[in-house]
Amino acid sequence: MNSSITVAVTGAAGQIGYALLPRLASGEIFGPDVRVNLKLIEIEPVLPKLEGTAMELTDCAFGALGDITCTADIETGFGDADWVLLLGSMPRGIVVDGRKIEERSDLLRINGGIFTDQGRAIGRFARPDARVLVVGNPANTNALIGRSHARQEGQLWMAMTALDANRAAAQLARRSGSEVRSVRRLCIWGNHSPTMYPDVFNAQIGGQPGFEAIGSDQAWLESDFLPVVQQRGKAIIEARGASSAMSAASSALDTVMQVARPTEAGDCFSAAVFSDGRYDIPEGLMCGLPLFSDGGSVRVIDDFEISDLSRRYIDASVAELIEERDAVRDLIG
Ligand code: NAX
């Protein structure tokens, strides 16, 4: 082995963790010559189940798998992590103090509380240049809270929108009769919620401008494409009786690879990062933006054109992010 990498994963015994960990340990993500040390973090009552997941990982006999640590202690768990994947959070519908949590605002507060401590520990114990991807919902606002407590400018904090981008790319490929790989420069703007906005106007499909490739059909765009992508998570829950796990895990790993490997010239990848005022999006939100990686650092691409239609949708999603931030202001460090 030439080198090693330490990846901390919270909620590792959950369903996304189950789909993600074998691929992470297989050598597929960081390369066969990089030893992957896993720090698996769960809440105390779930540790026995997590041990079972760790046993299975061992039994896969992956050549790239290094040490596995199972812990409920976040200081141990985040210690020296190069990558931190924050999958763990409380799902909607959970009963807390005898009350079923259905409202997004309640979920914001419950999960926001988790991310204050985790953010602080990541700032202190993970590597100062760690890459942190928040998947647990509400992902953008959880990431905002976590980042504010980490207080490490060198760390890259992101919330996942790659699943939304992959969902959108699949729909666009189907509609235009193109290969899904030919969908490029596809940005998800805003929040990872039903207000998220997949931007067809800046996309390229099979080498054509995205809007032309869908027959310049605005009615399809607004009445079909947007609702299908925005409501895809709900449709999967209805069909499967459980939320997206395989596709969520795959998209989280896509994000890791998109950050770790250089973006092709003219392309972009999607994740929510801390906004700095570009594109008239207020500073200080974790907002879906078009990103470019040189394999080391990540920057926001700033030459996307925003059509009037796009502006309307982006503004609505940004307004929701502001509302979420304002609802948890006291949790932001
Ligand atoms: P599961 O409920 O299967 O697993 C979550 C795990 O997190 C559980 O094992 C739980 O014990 C653990 N956990 C809870 N609090 C924790 C804490 N404080 N520290 C460590 N672990 C903790 O959910 P799963 O299907 O794996 O989904 C995980 C999260 O991803 C959920 O919040 C879900 O809403 C979110 N999603 C986000 C997506 C995105 O695109 N950003 C898409 C898929 C998914 O719905």
Residues whose N, C-alpha, C, O or C-beta is under 5 A from the ligand:
A	BS01	NAX	T10 G11 A13 G14 Q15 I16 G17 I41 E42 I43 V46 L87 G88 S89 M90 P91 I114 V134 V135 G136 N137 A139 M160 L163 H192 S243 S244 A248
